[in-house]
């Protein structure tokens, strides 16, 4: 697929610097940028959210019964709510 687009000077300068520092051609840089943005979007809305939470230590970070959703009323301290 061929793309024709116009970049502002700020983004053009960034693109040129990326080409120099990364040593990649324009096509490769665009593919990498698209892949990165796509991956971030999938993290936000994708079905792999549970796996991401596990990898980052969010799932399983609390101690307690594994069936808290069933018995939370007797497990949690409600004294401050009375």
TORLOPA-488747 format. One record per residue (C-alpha): residue in three letters; x, y, z. Coordinates in nm, 3 decimals. Each point is the difference from the previous one (the first is absolute). Layout:
# residues N
+-----+---------+---------+---------+
| res |       x |       y |       z |
+-----+---------+---------+---------+
| ALA |       X |       Y |       Z |
...
+-----+---------+---------+---------+
***
This chain:
# residues 82
+-----+---------+---------+---------+
| res |       x |       y |       z |
+-----+---------+---------+---------+
| UNK |   0.000 |   0.000 |   0.000 |
| UNK |   0.126 |   0.342 |  -0.084 |
| UNK |  -0.064 |   0.298 |   0.230 |
| UNK |   0.035 |   0.366 |  -0.082 |
| UNK |  -0.009 |   0.239 |   0.293 |
| UNK |   0.126 |   0.336 |   0.112 |
| UNK |   0.172 |   0.043 |   0.336 |
| UNK |   0.047 |   0.317 |   0.197 |
| UNK |   0.358 |   0.113 |   0.048 |
| UNK |   0.012 |  -0.115 |   0.362 |
| UNK |  -0.099 |  -0.356 |  -0.086 |
| UNK |   0.221 |  -0.004 |  -0.306 |
| UNK |   0.301 |   0.093 |   0.215 |
| UNK |  -0.087 |  -0.272 |   0.248 |
| UNK |  -0.032 |  -0.249 |  -0.283 |
| UNK |   0.340 |   0.098 |  -0.139 |
| UNK |   0.159 |  -0.035 |   0.343 |
| UNK |  -0.158 |  -0.343 |   0.046 |
| UNK |   0.136 |  -0.108 |  -0.338 |
| UNK |   0.350 |   0.109 |   0.104 |
| UNK |  -0.001 |  -0.141 |   0.353 |
| UNK |  -0.187 |  -0.323 |  -0.069 |
| UNK |   0.164 |  -0.059 |  -0.335 |
| UNK |  -0.333 |  -0.098 |  -0.151 |
| UNK |  -0.163 |   0.104 |  -0.324 |
| UNK |  -0.330 |   0.188 |  -0.012 |
| UNK |  -0.209 |  -0.307 |  -0.073 |
| UNK |   0.144 |  -0.193 |   0.295 |
| UNK |  -0.050 |   0.294 |   0.236 |
| UNK |  -0.363 |   0.038 |  -0.103 |
| UNK |  -0.060 |  -0.374 |   0.044 |
| UNK |   0.157 |   0.011 |   0.347 |
| UNK |  -0.207 |   0.305 |   0.098 |
| UNK |  -0.321 |  -0.163 |  -0.121 |
| UNK |   0.081 |  -0.324 |   0.183 |
| UNK |   0.073 |   0.189 |   0.324 |
| UNK |  -0.317 |   0.208 |  -0.016 |
| UNK |  -0.204 |  -0.306 |  -0.090 |
| UNK |   0.143 |  -0.194 |   0.296 |
| UNK |  -0.079 |   0.285 |   0.238 |
| UNK |  -0.356 |   0.013 |  -0.130 |
| UNK |  -0.039 |  -0.375 |   0.042 |
| UNK |   0.119 |   0.030 |   0.358 |
| UNK |  -0.264 |   0.260 |   0.070 |
| UNK |  -0.291 |  -0.185 |  -0.158 |
| UNK |   0.120 |  -0.347 |  -0.087 |
| UNK |  -0.077 |  -0.339 |   0.138 |
| UNK |   0.356 |  -0.033 |   0.133 |
| UNK |  -0.071 |   0.246 |   0.281 |
| UNK |  -0.003 |  -0.275 |   0.264 |
| UNK |   0.337 |  -0.129 |  -0.117 |
| UNK |   0.146 |   0.350 |   0.010 |
| UNK |  -0.129 |   0.051 |   0.353 |
| UNK |   0.157 |  -0.331 |   0.101 |
| UNK |   0.335 |   0.089 |  -0.158 |
| UNK |   0.007 |   0.333 |   0.182 |
| UNK |  -0.081 |  -0.153 |   0.337 |
| UNK |  -0.347 |   0.147 |   0.038 |
| UNK |  -0.181 |  -0.333 |   0.007 |
| UNK |   0.097 |  -0.191 |   0.311 |
| UNK |   0.152 |   0.299 |   0.179 |
| UNK |  -0.240 |  -0.022 |   0.296 |
| UNK |  -0.003 |  -0.263 |   0.269 |
| UNK |  -0.320 |  -0.169 |   0.097 |
| UNK |  -0.261 |  -0.246 |  -0.107 |
| UNK |  -0.023 |  -0.068 |  -0.372 |
| UNK |  -0.380 |   0.011 |   0.013 |
| UNK |  -0.026 |   0.351 |   0.144 |
| UNK |  -0.269 |   0.090 |  -0.254 |
| UNK |  -0.226 |  -0.257 |   0.163 |
| UNK |   0.064 |   0.078 |   0.365 |
| UNK |   0.121 |   0.361 |   0.003 |
| UNK |  -0.271 |   0.111 |   0.245 |
| UNK |   0.135 |  -0.213 |   0.282 |
| UNK |   0.369 |   0.050 |  -0.094 |
| UNK |   0.012 |   0.380 |  -0.023 |
| UNK |  -0.002 |   0.235 |   0.297 |
| UNK |  -0.322 |   0.201 |  -0.022 |
| UNK |   0.031 |   0.173 |   0.341 |
| UNK |   0.083 |   0.337 |  -0.153 |
| UNK |  -0.325 |  -0.011 |  -0.200 |
| UNK |  -0.232 |  -0.038 |   0.300 |
+-----+---------+---------+---------+
***
